């Protein structure tokens, strides 16, 4: 078996045919072997080592994981970070009040001292990637159950991670690729002092809001600025006034050349999740069950939030970030469902599966290993159908729908400890202190009257849409007791619970007891709901195990069957490179979309009566005077452009880089016509929407007057052929020892 897997691995890595350059999210470790020639032919002027290197500074050293789900890039020798406005939105919101509404007014720090710290915000730099496939696979065999296999991978991954970071302050993670057919080690350095430097008002940073989200043409200045700080020794350190701006290994120079149709460009970033090798069964599940459920629940939630946000400025600020995150993927799932149907993705997947089945019976050896893979996949999906609504409605309506239930869940460990006959008082005290901090953060952006409406609405949806056999008894009991009036239940519950306001929660934490929680209606609802959910969902364990194995074998077989194709791995929030061109497209018959937009479009869309399309007076003044400074082009101020890059969520904030390694834009969205792209890439339709770096500079410099921010960047004048900025930093070889294979 080991010989069989080794042969497969060599086949997949050594066979390097041509592939569409605009498709694929590639590991930068492998670009020299897999992609470099194609990239050169398209316009790349850098060496592979200038993009990714372990022993020298390279482009990858300027790219960060920003927070928990975005990408950012370093753009100055003082650790200045550029990312999307929607990526920094939560931090901007956290500093906003009715008196100082940075969401509405924008924020620009005039000095380093005015830059604002953000608790919990991090910047992670990739130190290196290493292929550890053979070391992991050597410890696995086909006689293992899936549980045994997972445990073996977990144990070995931990050993590799510990070995890779011994004697350093780095962290490491071994990640699975191709459904467990390959494994790679990623080593990171994490900085915890990240401060807000600047952000445009939402009328620029979120211009078009929900209406324009996922749409082209787009005119959004979706950017914000932060700064990474280190200790005086240059290493990560908690927030301190003694910290200094980070001296990075590498930062991106900025090009003001602009873009032209056909220009080469590449993106480095952290795409979150794709499922390009999903079967037709998964597509049908998405169309028929999962997506409609998410859309229905989120639409109800958004309506409640919007009503309260429009009625009260304080609530608007509190829920701005929550509303935005809920809305983003509400619209995404609508678009994905339409795209999957329109592009007949399930039919295309079935054709591949039929080919796979024919190939799988072409020899006894193949039939033994792969003959039942598709059938097993189908049986697993069928068995999981009854559990899908319970899972989706639990996640969307209960765990993320009404906040008070998830907040109460944070007290479960304390409840367990308090219920012990000999409770550990030291442990109780530690839990209480931690919960006090969590409570302070929670109630800062919480409105009980809004959440009460959400609880009633979410329970109503759950009761109506989830079959009785998969409905927790506690919800049935509420319906019976209150004669179907979930609003009445929610009202009485919020009157009695300790979790509805900070005073009640703090009073409990000052004198915690299990008896109090036993009587609390929210805590008891949470406890009953989660116990039912865990028990009921255990019925999905066997089909999930079957599905896990079938997916791994299907991926293994596909790579053998299509031996002339190089398979890129699905996104899993690890660094990837994608490359392509600046291109227009034809979304439908007789419709053509150009590759860039301008400030003219902002003015055309202006609607003072609609908060999504309000244009600031200062921006209108600059436009009227054509006062674009050095950032305009022939009297035009370009705002956004599109490319055929292959990206997904997590790439938000990723730099768009030209062939010389210079920053030309900032990726922030995909386009509506290709919303099925996470499952099936459509080369004629799929486009990445980016804000033009010249518009970013124009807003910082001309609109905001934040000249000091622009002055610290390395800005290359048009047509000036300067090389990328390199800052050589000594590398301690002791921190970069490869893991033994």
BAKOL-517127 format. One record per residue (C-alpha): residue number from 1; residue in three letters; x negated, y negated, z negated. Coordinates in steps of 0.5 Angstrom, whole numbers, plus 500, padded with zeros to 3 digits. Example, Ala and Ser with C-alpha at 12.3 -4.5 7.8 and 13.67 -1.06 7.14 Angstrom:
2
  pos  code   px   py   pz
    1   ALA  475  509  484
    2   SER  473  502  486
This chain:
741
  pos  code   px   py   pz
    1   UNK  500  500  500
    2   UNK  494  495  498
    3   UNK  491  496  505
    4   UNK  498  495  508
    5   UNK  499  488  505
    6   UNK  492  487  506
    7   UNK  493  488  514
    8   UNK  499  484  514
    9   UNK  495  478  510
   10   UNK  489  478  515
   11   UNK  494  478  521
   12   UNK  498  472  518
   13   UNK  492  468  517
   14   UNK  488  470  523
   15   UNK  493  469  528
   16   UNK  493  462  530
   17   UNK  497  460  536
   18   UNK  500  454  539
   19   UNK  506  451  535
   20   UNK  510  445  535
   21   UNK  506  440  531
   22   UNK  512  436  529
   23   UNK  515  442  525
   24   UNK  512  445  518
   25   UNK  510  443  511
   26   UNK  502  445  511
   27   UNK  498  446  505
   28   UNK  492  441  506
   29   UNK  487  447  504
   30   UNK  489  450  511
   31   UNK  489  445  516
   32   UNK  482  445  518
   33   UNK  484  453  520
   34   UNK  491  452  523
   35   UNK  492  445  525
   36   UNK  486  440  526
   37   UNK  485  441  533
   38   UNK  493  440  535
   39   UNK  492  434  530
   40   UNK  486  431  534
   41   UNK  489  432  541
   42   UNK  495  428  538
   43   UNK  491  422  535
   44   UNK  487  424  529
   45   UNK  480  420  528
   46   UNK  479  423  521
   47   UNK  475  430  520
   48   UNK  479  435  516
   49   UNK  474  434  510
   50   UNK  476  427  510
   51   UNK  484  429  509
   52   UNK  482  435  504
   53   UNK  476  436  500
   54   UNK  474  438  493
   55   UNK  467  436  492
   56   UNK  468  429  496
   57   UNK  473  424  495
   58   UNK  479  424  501
   59   UNK  486  422  503
   60   UNK  489  428  498
   61   UNK  486  424  492
   62   UNK  490  418  493
   63   UNK  497  422  493
   64   UNK  500  423  487
   65   UNK  506  426  484
   66   UNK  510  420  481
   67   UNK  514  422  475
   68   UNK  518  429  476
   69   UNK  521  429  483
   70   UNK  517  424  488
   71   UNK  511  422  491
   72   UNK  506  416  490
   73   UNK  500  413  493
   74   UNK  494  409  490
   75   UNK  493  403  495
   76   UNK  488  399  491
   77   UNK  481  400  487
   78   UNK  485  398  481
   79   UNK  490  404  481
   80   UNK  496  400  484
   81   UNK  501  405  486
   82   UNK  506  405  492
   83   UNK  513  409  492
   84   UNK  520  408  493
   85   UNK  525  403  490
   86   UNK  529  409  489
   87   UNK  524  413  485
   88   UNK  522  408  481
   89   UNK  529  406  480
   90   UNK  530  409  473
   91   UNK  524  406  470
   92   UNK  527  399  473
   93   UNK  533  401  470
   94   UNK  530  402  463
   95   UNK  527  395  463
   96   UNK  534  392  465
   97   UNK  539  388  461
   98   UNK  545  384  462
   99   UNK  540  378  460
  100   UNK  534  381  464
  101   UNK  537  385  470
  102   UNK  531  387  474
  103   UNK  536  391  478
  104   UNK  539  385  481
  105   UNK  534  380  480
  106   UNK  528  384  482
  107   UNK  521  384  478
  108   UNK  514  382  479
  109   UNK  509  382  474
  110   UNK  504  376  474
  111   UNK  499  379  470
  112   UNK  496  385  468
  113   UNK  499  384  461
  114   UNK  506  383  464
  115   UNK  506  390  467
  116   UNK  511  394  463
  117   UNK  510  401  460
  118   UNK  514  407  462
  119   UNK  515  412  456
  120   UNK  515  419  459
  121   UNK  513  417  466
  122   UNK  507  421  469
  123   UNK  502  421  475
  124   UNK  499  427  477
  125   UNK  493  428  482
  126   UNK  491  434  485
  127   UNK  484  436  484
  128   UNK  484  443  488
  129   UNK  488  448  491
  130   UNK  485  456  491
  131   UNK  488  462  495
  132   UNK  489  467  489
  133   UNK  493  472  493
  134   UNK  489  478  493
  135   UNK  487  477  486
  136   UNK  495  477  484
  137   UNK  497  483  490
  138   UNK  492  487  487
  139   UNK  495  488  481
  140   UNK  502  490  484
  141   UNK  505  496  487
  142   UNK  512  498  490
  143   UNK  513  503  484
  144   UNK  514  497  480
  145   UNK  521  494  478
  146   UNK  522  487  480
  147   UNK  522  486  472
  148   UNK  515  489  472
  149   UNK  513  485  478
  150   UNK  515  479  475
  151   UNK  512  480  468
  152   UNK  505  482  472
  153   UNK  505  476  476
  154   UNK  507  472  470
  155   UNK  501  475  466
  156   UNK  496  474  471
  157   UNK  498  467  473
  158   UNK  497  465  466
  159   UNK  490  468  466
  160   UNK  488  465  472
  161   UNK  491  458  470
  162   UNK  487  459  463
  163   UNK  480  461  467
  164   UNK  481  455  472
  165   UNK  482  449  467
  166   UNK  477  452  461
  167   UNK  473  446  458
  168   UNK  477  441  462
  169   UNK  483  436  461
  170   UNK  486  439  467
  171   UNK  493  443  468
  172   UNK  494  449  473
  173   UNK  499  452  476
  174   UNK  499  459  480
  175   UNK  505  458  485
  176   UNK  509  464  489
  177   UNK  509  463  497
  178   UNK  513  467  502
  179   UNK  518  470  497
  180   UNK  512  473  493
  181   UNK  507  475  499
  182   UNK  502  470  497
  183   UNK  500  466  491
  184   UNK  496  459  491
  185   UNK  493  456  485
  186   UNK  494  448  484
  187   UNK  489  444  479
  188   UNK  492  437  477
  189   UNK  490  431  472
  190   UNK  495  428  469
  191   UNK  496  421  467
  192   UNK  501  418  462
  193   UNK  500  411  462
  194   UNK  504  408  468
  195   UNK  506  401  468
  196   UNK  512  398  472
  197   UNK  508  392  477
  198   UNK  514  390  482
  199   UNK  520  391  485
  200   UNK  525  388  490
  201   UNK  532  386  488
  202   UNK  537  392  489
  203   UNK  540  388  495
  204   UNK  533  389  498
  205   UNK  531  396  495
  206   UNK  538  399  496
  207   UNK  540  395  502
  208   UNK  546  399  505
  209   UNK  546  403  499
  210   UNK  551  409  499
  211   UNK  554  407  506
  212   UNK  547  407  509
  213   UNK  544  413  505
  214   UNK  541  418  510
  215   UNK  543  414  516
  216   UNK  539  411  522
  217   UNK  539  405  524
  218   UNK  536  403  517
  219   UNK  534  396  514
  220   UNK  532  398  507
  221   UNK  526  395  503
  222   UNK  526  402  499
  223   UNK  519  401  495
  224   UNK  517  399  488
  225   UNK  510  398  485
  226   UNK  507  401  479
  227   UNK  500  402  476
  228   UNK  496  408  473
  229   UNK  492  406  467
  230   UNK  486  410  464
  231   UNK  483  410  457
  232   UNK  476  406  457
  233   UNK  472  413  459
  234   UNK  477  413  466
  235   UNK  480  419  463
  236   UNK  488  420  462
  237   UNK  490  417  455
  238   UNK  497  415  452
  239   UNK  499  408  452
  240   UNK  495  403  449
  241   UNK  493  396  450
  242   UNK  486  398  450
  243   UNK  487  402  457
  244   UNK  484  400  463
  245   UNK  487  400  470
  246   UNK  485  407  473
  247   UNK  479  407  478
  248   UNK  481  412  483
  249   UNK  477  417  487
  250   UNK  480  414  493
  251   UNK  485  409  495
  252   UNK  489  408  502
  253   UNK  487  402  506
  254   UNK  493  398  509
  255   UNK  494  397  517
  256   UNK  498  391  520
  257   UNK  498  394  527
  258   UNK  505  396  527
  259   UNK  507  402  530
  260   UNK  509  404  538
  261   UNK  513  410  541
  262   UNK  509  416  541
  263   UNK  504  414  536
  264   UNK  500  419  532
  265   UNK  502  419  524
  266   UNK  502  424  518
  267   UNK  505  424  511
  268   UNK  502  427  505
  269   UNK  506  428  499
  270   UNK  510  433  495
  271   UNK  516  436  499
  272   UNK  521  439  493
  273   UNK  525  445  496
  274   UNK  527  448  503
  275   UNK  530  455  505
  276   UNK  528  455  512
  277   UNK  528  463  512
  278   UNK  535  463  509
  279   UNK  539  469  512
  280   UNK  546  468  515
  281   UNK  549  470  509
  282   UNK  546  464  505
  283   UNK  548  459  510
  284   UNK  555  462  510
  285   UNK  555  462  502
  286   UNK  553  454  503
  287   UNK  558  452  508
  288   UNK  564  456  504
  289   UNK  562  456  497
  290   UNK  557  452  494
  291   UNK  557  445  498
  292   UNK  564  444  498
  293   UNK  564  445  490
  294   UNK  558  440  489
  295   UNK  562  435  494
  296   UNK  568  436  490
  297   UNK  566  435  483
  298   UNK  561  429  485
  299   UNK  566  425  488
  300   UNK  570  426  482
  301   UNK  565  424  478
  302   UNK  562  418  482
  303   UNK  570  415  482
  304   UNK  570  415  475
  305   UNK  563  412  474
  306   UNK  564  406  480
  307   UNK  571  404  476
  308   UNK  567  403  470
  309   UNK  561  400  473
  310   UNK  565  395  477
  311   UNK  569  393  471
  312   UNK  563  392  466
  313   UNK  556  389  468
  314   UNK  553  393  462
  315   UNK  556  399  464
  316   UNK  553  398  471
  317   UNK  546  397  468
  318   UNK  547  403  464
  319   UNK  549  408  469
  320   UNK  546  405  475
  321   UNK  540  411  476
  322   UNK  545  416  474
  323   UNK  550  414  479
  324   UNK  545  413  484
  325   UNK  542  420  483
  326   UNK  549  423  483
  327   UNK  551  420  490
  328   UNK  545  422  493
  329   UNK  546  429  494
  330   UNK  554  428  494
  331   UNK  553  425  501
  332   UNK  547  430  503
  333   UNK  551  436  502
  334   UNK  557  433  506
  335   UNK  552  432  512
  336   UNK  548  439  511
  337   UNK  555  443  511
  338   UNK  557  439  518
  339   UNK  550  440  521
  340   UNK  550  447  519
  341   UNK  557  448  523
  342   UNK  555  443  529
  343   UNK  548  446  530
  344   UNK  551  454  529
  345   UNK  545  455  524
  346   UNK  549  462  522
  347   UNK  549  464  529
  348   UNK  542  463  530
  349   UNK  540  466  524
  350   UNK  544  472  525
  351   UNK  541  473  532
  352   UNK  534  473  528
  353   UNK  537  478  523
  354   UNK  539  483  529
  355   UNK  532  483  532
  356   UNK  529  484  525
  357   UNK  534  490  525
  358   UNK  532  493  532
  359   UNK  524  492  530
  360   UNK  525  495  523
  361   UNK  527  502  526
  362   UNK  522  502  532
  363   UNK  518  507  528
  364   UNK  518  511  522
  365   UNK  514  507  517
  366   UNK  517  501  519
  367   UNK  524  504  518
  368   UNK  522  507  511
  369   UNK  520  500  509
  370   UNK  524  495  512
  371   UNK  530  499  515
  372   UNK  535  497  509
  373   UNK  533  490  508
  374   UNK  538  486  512
  375   UNK  544  491  509
  376   UNK  541  490  502
  377   UNK  541  483  503
  378   UNK  549  483  505
  379   UNK  551  487  499
  380   UNK  547  483  494
  381   UNK  551  476  497
  382   UNK  557  480  497
  383   UNK  556  482  490
  384   UNK  554  475  488
  385   UNK  560  471  491
  386   UNK  565  472  484
  387   UNK  559  468  480
  388   UNK  558  463  485
  389   UNK  564  458  483
  390   UNK  562  459  475
  391   UNK  555  458  476
  392   UNK  556  451  481
  393   UNK  562  449  476
  394   UNK  558  450  470
  395   UNK  552  446  473
  396   UNK  556  441  476
  397   UNK  562  440  472
  398   UNK  559  442  465
  399   UNK  552  442  464
  400   UNK  551  435  468
  401   UNK  558  433  469
  402   UNK  560  430  462
  403   UNK  553  428  458
  404   UNK  556  429  451
  405   UNK  556  437  452
  406   UNK  549  437  454
  407   UNK  547  432  449
  408   UNK  550  437  444
  409   UNK  546  443  446
  410   UNK  539  439  444
  411   UNK  542  441  437
  412   UNK  542  448  438
  413   UNK  535  450  435
  414   UNK  537  446  429
  415   UNK  543  449  428
  416   UNK  540  456  428
  417   UNK  534  454  423
  418   UNK  539  451  419
  419   UNK  544  457  419
  420   UNK  538  462  416
  421   UNK  538  464  409
  422   UNK  531  461  408
  423   UNK  531  455  413
  424   UNK  524  453  414
  425   UNK  524  445  411
  426   UNK  518  443  415
  427   UNK  521  446  421
  428   UNK  527  442  420
  429   UNK  524  436  419
  430   UNK  520  436  425
  431   UNK  526  438  429
  432   UNK  530  432  426
  433   UNK  525  427  428
  434   UNK  525  429  435
  435   UNK  532  429  435
  436   UNK  532  422  433
  437   UNK  528  420  438
  438   UNK  532  424  443
  439   UNK  538  420  441
  440   UNK  535  413  441
  441   UNK  534  415  448
  442   UNK  540  418  450
  443   UNK  545  412  447
  444   UNK  541  407  450
  445   UNK  544  409  457
  446   UNK  551  412  454
  447   UNK  558  409  454
  448   UNK  563  414  450
  449   UNK  569  411  454
  450   UNK  566  413  460
  451   UNK  564  420  458
  452   UNK  570  421  455
  453   UNK  574  420  462
  454   UNK  568  425  465
  455   UNK  570  430  460
  456   UNK  577  430  461
  457   UNK  576  430  469
  458   UNK  571  436  469
  459   UNK  575  440  465
  460   UNK  581  439  469
  461   UNK  577  441  475
  462   UNK  574  447  472
  463   UNK  581  450  470
  464   UNK  584  449  477
  465   UNK  578  451  481
  466   UNK  575  457  477
  467   UNK  578  464  477
  468   UNK  581  466  470
  469   UNK  577  472  470
  470   UNK  571  467  470
  471   UNK  574  462  466
  472   UNK  571  461  459
  473   UNK  576  462  454
  474   UNK  575  456  450
  475   UNK  577  452  457
  476   UNK  584  456  457
  477   UNK  585  455  450
  478   UNK  584  448  451
  479   UNK  589  448  456
  480   UNK  594  452  452
  481   UNK  594  448  446
  482   UNK  594  441  450
  483   UNK  599  443  455
  484   UNK  594  442  460
  485   UNK  593  435  458
  486   UNK  585  435  458
  487   UNK  585  427  457
  488   UNK  589  428  450
  489   UNK  584  433  448
  490   UNK  578  429  450
  491   UNK  581  423  446
  492   UNK  582  427  440
  493   UNK  575  430  441
  494   UNK  571  424  442
  495   UNK  575  421  435
  496   UNK  572  427  431
  497   UNK  565  429  434
  498   UNK  559  426  431
  499   UNK  556  426  438
  500   UNK  560  420  441
  501   UNK  556  414  438
  502   UNK  549  413  435
  503   UNK  551  412  428
  504   UNK  555  418  428
  505   UNK  549  422  430
  506   UNK  544  419  426
  507   UNK  548  420  420
  508   UNK  548  427  421
  509   UNK  541  427  422
  510   UNK  540  424  416
  511   UNK  543  429  412
  512   UNK  543  435  417
  513   UNK  548  442  416
  514   UNK  550  448  419
  515   UNK  557  447  416
  516   UNK  558  440  420
  517   UNK  556  443  426
  518   UNK  561  449  425
  519   UNK  566  443  425
  520   UNK  564  439  430
  521   UNK  569  440  436
  522   UNK  564  438  442
  523   UNK  558  443  439
  524   UNK  563  448  438
  525   UNK  565  447  445
  526   UNK  558  447  447
  527   UNK  557  454  443
  528   UNK  563  458  446
  529   UNK  562  455  453
  530   UNK  554  457  453
  531   UNK  555  464  450
  532   UNK  561  466  455
  533   UNK  556  463  461
  534   UNK  550  467  459
  535   UNK  554  474  458
  536   UNK  558  473  464
  537   UNK  552  471  469
  538   UNK  549  477  466
  539   UNK  553  481  471
  540   UNK  549  478  477
  541   UNK  543  480  474
  542   UNK  543  487  479
  543   UNK  545  483  485
  544   UNK  540  478  484
  545   UNK  534  483  483
  546   UNK  536  486  490
  547   UNK  536  480  493
  548   UNK  529  478  490
  549   UNK  526  484  493
  550   UNK  530  484  500
  551   UNK  528  477  501
  552   UNK  520  478  500
  553   UNK  521  484  504
  554   UNK  524  480  510
  555   UNK  519  475  509
  556   UNK  514  480  510
  557   UNK  517  484  516
  558   UNK  518  477  519
  559   UNK  511  475  519
  560   UNK  509  482  522
  561   UNK  515  482  527
  562   UNK  513  475  530
  563   UNK  506  476  530
  564   UNK  504  471  535
  565   UNK  507  465  530
  566   UNK  504  462  524
  567   UNK  509  461  519
  568   UNK  509  455  514
  569   UNK  511  456  507
  570   UNK  517  453  504
  571   UNK  517  447  500
  572   UNK  516  448  493
  573   UNK  514  441  490
  574   UNK  506  443  492
  575   UNK  502  438  496
  576   UNK  503  439  504
  577   UNK  501  435  510
  578   UNK  506  434  516
  579   UNK  504  431  522
  580   UNK  508  428  529
  581   UNK  509  422  532
  582   UNK  513  415  532
  583   UNK  519  417  536
  584   UNK  526  415  538
  585   UNK  532  420  539
  586   UNK  539  421  542
  587   UNK  544  424  537
  588   UNK  550  425  541
  589   UNK  552  424  548
  590   UNK  551  417  551
  591   UNK  548  415  545
  592   UNK  540  413  544
  593   UNK  537  410  537
  594   UNK  531  406  538
  595   UNK  525  408  533
  596   UNK  525  401  529
  597   UNK  529  396  526
  598   UNK  528  389  524
  599   UNK  531  383  520
  600   UNK  536  382  525
  601   UNK  539  388  523
  602   UNK  540  386  516
  603   UNK  543  379  518
  604   UNK  548  383  522
  605   UNK  550  388  517
  606   UNK  551  382  511
  607   UNK  557  382  508
  608   UNK  558  378  501
  609   UNK  564  381  499
  610   UNK  561  388  499
  611   UNK  555  389  494
  612   UNK  552  394  498
  613   UNK  550  389  504
  614   UNK  549  382  500
  615   UNK  543  379  503
  616   UNK  539  374  498
  617   UNK  539  367  500
  618   UNK  531  367  500
  619   UNK  531  372  505
  620   UNK  536  369  509
  621   UNK  532  362  509
  622   UNK  525  366  511
  623   UNK  529  369  517
  624   UNK  532  362  519
  625   UNK  525  359  519
  626   UNK  522  366  522
  627   UNK  517  365  516
  628   UNK  514  372  517
  629   UNK  507  370  515
  630   UNK  502  375  518
  631   UNK  507  381  518
  632   UNK  511  379  523
  633   UNK  510  381  531
  634   UNK  512  377  536
  635   UNK  517  373  532
  636   UNK  520  379  529
  637   UNK  520  382  522
  638   UNK  520  389  523
  639   UNK  523  393  517
  640   UNK  523  401  518
  641   UNK  521  406  523
  642   UNK  523  413  525
  643   UNK  518  419  526
  644   UNK  519  427  527
  645   UNK  515  429  521
  646   UNK  518  435  517
  647   UNK  520  432  510
  648   UNK  525  433  505
  649   UNK  527  431  498
  650   UNK  520  430  494
  651   UNK  517  427  500
  652   UNK  520  420  497
  653   UNK  515  415  497
  654   UNK  510  419  501
  655   UNK  505  415  505
  656   UNK  506  415  513
  657   UNK  498  415  515
  658   UNK  496  413  522
  659   UNK  490  417  525
  660   UNK  485  413  522
  661   UNK  487  414  515
  662   UNK  491  407  514
  663   UNK  497  406  511
  664   UNK  503  404  516
  665   UNK  509  406  512
  666   UNK  513  409  506
  667   UNK  517  415  507
  668   UNK  524  415  504
  669   UNK  530  418  508
  670   UNK  532  423  513
  671   UNK  537  422  518
  672   UNK  544  424  518
  673   UNK  544  428  524
  674   UNK  539  433  522
  675   UNK  542  434  515
  676   UNK  541  442  516
  677   UNK  534  441  516
  678   UNK  532  444  509
  679   UNK  535  450  512
  680   UNK  533  450  520
  681   UNK  529  445  523
  682   UNK  532  441  529
  683   UNK  526  438  533
  684   UNK  530  434  538
  685   UNK  534  431  532
  686   UNK  530  431  526
  687   UNK  527  424  524
  688   UNK  524  421  518
  689   UNK  526  414  516
  690   UNK  520  410  513
  691   UNK  520  403  511
  692   UNK  514  399  515
  693   UNK  509  397  511
  694   UNK  509  390  514
  695   UNK  516  389  511
  696   UNK  513  391  504
  697   UNK  508  386  504
  698   UNK  512  381  507
  699   UNK  517  382  501
  700   UNK  511  382  496
  701   UNK  508  376  499
  702   UNK  513  371  502
  703   UNK  519  373  499
  704   UNK  517  374  492
  705   UNK  510  370  492
  706   UNK  507  376  488
  707   UNK  500  374  492
  708   UNK  496  377  487
  709   UNK  499  384  488
  710   UNK  497  383  496
  711   UNK  490  380  494
  712   UNK  488  387  491
  713   UNK  490  391  497
  714   UNK  485  392  503
  715   UNK  489  390  508
  716   UNK  486  391  515
  717   UNK  488  386  520
  718   UNK  491  388  527
  719   UNK  487  392  532
  720   UNK  481  391  527
  721   UNK  477  398  527
  722   UNK  475  399  520
  723   UNK  474  406  517
  724   UNK  478  408  511
  725   UNK  476  406  504
  726   UNK  472  411  501
  727   UNK  470  411  493
  728   UNK  465  416  492
  729   UNK  466  419  485
  730   UNK  461  424  482
  731   UNK  464  431  481
  732   UNK  462  435  475
  733   UNK  461  442  478
  734   UNK  463  445  471
  735   UNK  470  443  472
  736   UNK  471  445  479
  737   UNK  469  453  478
  738   UNK  473  457  483
  739   UNK  477  463  480
  740   UNK  473  469  481
  741   UNK  477  474  486
